[in-house]
Every structure is written in C-alpha cells, then in structure tokens.
Amino acid sequence: MKIIFATNNQHKVDEIRSALPENFSIISLKEAGITIDIPEPHDTLQENAAEKARTIHQLTKTNCFSEDTGLEVYSLNNEPGVHSARYAGEEKSFDKNIEKLLSKLEDSSERSARFRTVICLVLEGEEYFFEGICEGRIINEKRGEQGFGYDPIFIPTGSGKTFAEMSMDEKNSFSHRKKTTDKLVVFLNNYKTD
C-alpha cells in the first residue's frame, strides 16, 4: 500500500518509515512534488493534523495521512503543546525552543512531561484518528546528537537516555510516533482485509 505522508519534515518521514512494516510505502510531500507549506492554525493537535491531511487529500485525491506532535510539560499547563514547533517564534528553531523551555523550568523540580502524537488518516474520503503518548521528564541541559526537536532534553520513562542519545531502534521502543504509527498500521491491515 502506498500513501502520502503530508509533511515537509524529513525527520518525521524517517521516523515513520522506520516504524512501518515492509508492505507499506509512504511518499513524502517532496517526493510527491508538492511544495506547499500547510498552516497549523488550530488549538489542538487533532485539528492541525486534520488540516494537513484534508489539504493534501483535496489537492491530490489520494489516500494520505498527517500527524501533529506536541511536547506537554505538566507544570507549565501542558506548554508548549500544540505550539511546540514555534514555541520561541515562527522560524521553528529547535535550539531557541529548548532554551525557552529550559528557562521556564529553571526553578522547577517538577519536570514531568509527555510527547503526544495524533495522526489523521484520510482514506477513501473518510477521516480516522490515532494517538500515541510517551511519558517522561525534561532534564536541565541538552544531551545527545540524534533525533530532532526536544529530543536532547527528554528522557522517556524507563530509560536513562534522552531521545537524542538513542539509535532509531532504541527510540522506537519508547516513541509516541511509533505507538501512533503501529495503530495506523493495524487499522490499515484490517481495512484491507474487510
């Protein structure tokens, strides 16, 4: 099965591909020849994911899915949440986002957080949603060179490493994005056999 993944973020494409079984093939927007930057104007991950998937489905009339992911820090009323990518400004700077978050948590001993991913699938005109969560905590300084976004300061529950210190296989054993992708795959496998 081939399906368009409505994102311009190559890191997300790589992660989802690493989580998919071999019988699934995803096509990034770049590979599909689509260069638009889809806005994320909504207040929830679900609405932003749906916006991206609907836009690409209307454009291509092809089955597609999109995802939106947020880091939710409990002591900050779930900030940065839906604004994770643009937390420190519209330029989407990972470093500046991390700096802002660490400065807000500077005096806090309560550093519990979670990553939450929502996928919206548009399949034959119908919409379906899937969600995955990874609990963890925010550390005081960046560690590791892998991954992207907030990975250098997030340690998932059950590990001593940040996401940025893990290989893709290690990260997938905890990852919110992998959990959500697994639900998508189960759904698509069942859908094909119905």
N, C-alpha and C positions, 0 to 999 in steps of 0.2 A: 504494500500500500504506500502510495506517495501522497504527501500532504504538505501544504505550505505552512511554514512557521513564520508568523507575522512579527518579525523583529529585525532590527538593524544591529543588534548586539551580538557580535561573533562569539563572545564568551558564553552567552546563553545558548547559542546554537551548538557549540562544542559540548556543553554540559548535557543538553537534552540528547544529542546524538550518542553520547557515551552511556546514556541510561536506556536507550532503545534497543530492543532485540533486532537481529539482522533482517527480519522480514519487513521492517518498517524503514521508509526512507523519507527524510524531511528535506524540504527545499527552503533555503533562506530567501528573504526578500531580494537580496543581492543576486542570488543565483536565478531567481525568477525574473530578473531585470526590472524590479520595482525599486525606485529610489526615493519614494516619499517618506517624510518624517511624520508619523501619525501622532497627533497631540494626545496627552493624557490629562484631560481637564477635570476628571471626576474625583470624588472624595473617598471612593472605595477601590480596592484592588480589583474587585469583581467588575465594576463598571469600566475601569480602564482597560482590563483585558478584553471585555466585550467590545469596546470602542475599536480596538485594533483589529480584532478578528472580523467584526462586521465590515469595517472599511475595506479590508483586503478581499473579503468574500464578494462584496459589491463590485469591486474592481475586476476581479478575476473569474467570478462564478465558479470557483474551485473550492473544494474542501480545505479548510485551514484552521489553525488554532493560534492563539496568542496567550501570553502569560504576563502577569504583573506580580512583582515580588516586593515585599516591604520588610524592613527590619523594625521590630516593635520593641521598644525598651519600656518595661513596665513602670519604672519610677519617673519616666518622662511622659506619662499619659499616652503610651504607645507611639511616641515620636521615634524616628522620623516617619515610620509607616508608609502611607501612600506617597509621601514626598521624598522617599529615600534617595532616589537618583538626583534630585535637585535640591537637596536639603540646604546646601550652602550657596545655591544660586543656579541660574539657568544653564550655566556652562557644563553641568554634570561632572564636576571634578571629584574623583574618589578621595584624593588627599584632603581637599577642603571639607568634604562631608565628614570625614573621620575626625579632622581637627575640631569641627564644630561640636560633634557628638561628645568627644572626649572632654572638651571644655565644659559642656553642660553637666557632665557626670563627675567633674573634678572632685567635688566634696562628698560624693555619694558612695556609700558602701553597698547600696542595693543596686546591683548591676545585672540582674536577671533580664533576659531578652529572648526573643524568638524571631526566626525568619519565617515568613508566611508567603506561600506562592499560590496564586489562583490561575488556573488555565481555563480559557473559554475556547471550546471547540465548536466550529460551525460545520456541521456535517449534513449534506443534502438539505441545506436551508434551515435546519433545526440547531438550536444552541444548547450546549451542555457545559456544566461547570465542574471542576475538580479542584480540591485544595490539599495542600501538604504543609506541615509545620515541623520545624526543628527548634527545640528548646535549647537554650544555652546561656552564656553570660558574656559580658563585654569586659575585656582586660584593659589595663592602663596605657599600653603602648603597642605599636604595631609589631607583629612577628610573622615572618614568612614571606615568600616571594610568589607563591602560586595564587590562582583564583583572581578575583576582582572585587570591586565594591568594598564592603565592610569586612571581607574575609580575614584581613590581617588582625582584626581586633575581636573576632567572635570565636569562642570555644564552645562547640556543641556539648551538651550534657553526655557524659560517658567517655569523654576524651580529655587529654591534657594538651592537645594541639589545637592551634587555630586552623580554620579552613585553609588559610594561606600557607600553612606548613604541611598540608596533606597532598598526596597524589590524587588524581581524579577518582581512582577506585576507592581510596580511603574516604574521600569527601562523599562519594555516592552512598556509603554505608550509613551516613547520617542525614544526607541532604534533603531539605524541603522540596527542592526542584525534582530530585529523583523520586521522592514519595508521590508527588503530584503526577509525574510522568508515568509511573507504574499504574496509577489509577486510570489514566488516559489509555494506556496500552490494553489493560484488562477490558475496558469498555469497548475499544475498537475491535479486539479479538472476538468478543461476544457479539458485537454488532454484525460482524461479517458472517458469523455462523447462524444468525437468526433467520 
